[in-house]
């Protein structure tokens, strides 16, 4: 289940820039495609510090899923944690997943949903994503966070729990 976007919800250009930067790490062609899709939804190349319509952003990302596929959008999502600035106190997987909602709320305005992490074991947990973003983007972000902060080098697994009433990922590392 995804969060409904209200007309007044906004996303900071810094977040959109991290999507563009994340896709740039994959290829120049994907970067151009993302910029073109954002532009076609009234979002020219995003600038840090400016605010943009979240509804237009979500429509653009949905078009991107249709154009390049959910696997590629997931891969873009995995790059985002590498491109955003994390507080220096965040130094492990649990802390990063727990702080994801705070980071998300700092870059969004209005009723934009949330992320909630619950630890289920020493190296596992459950992430509930009630956001308007495509499932593949959320999954990639969660996977990217675990990979970035996984100090043990253990195998990362992120599986969607399709039996849950909310978009939920079972995470282990």
C-alpha positions, 0 to 999 in steps of 0.5 A: 500500500502506498501513501496518497500524495496531497497536492501541497506535498513537496520534495526538496531539490536535494533529494531529487538531485540525489536521484539524478546523482545516483543514476549518474553513477550507473550511466550517462544515458540513464541520467539523461532519461531521468532528467528528461522525464522529470522535465516532462513533469515540470521539474527541470534539472533539480537544484538543491535548496528548492522545493518541488511538487511531490505529486509531479515527482511521483508521476515522473518516477512512475513513468520512469518505472514504466520506461526503464523497468522496476529493476533499474529503478531499484538499482537507482534507489540503491545508489541514493544512500551513497549520495545523501549526507548522513549524520556522523553519528550514524555508523551501523545498519540499525542506526541508519534504518532507524534514522531513515524516516528522520532523513526522509522528513527533512527532505519532504514537506506536507503529508508524505508518509513515513518509514518505520524500522523494527529490529527483529534480530541481531542482524535483521529487521522489518522496514515498513514504507508508507511513502508514495514512492514506487515499491522498487525505489523504496526497496532499493533505498533500503537495500542501499542503506544496508549495504552502505552501513553493513560493516561486517560485509555479510550478505544483504537480503531484502524481501518484500512481505507480500502478506503484510497490509502495508509495504513491508520489507524483511531485511537481514545482513 
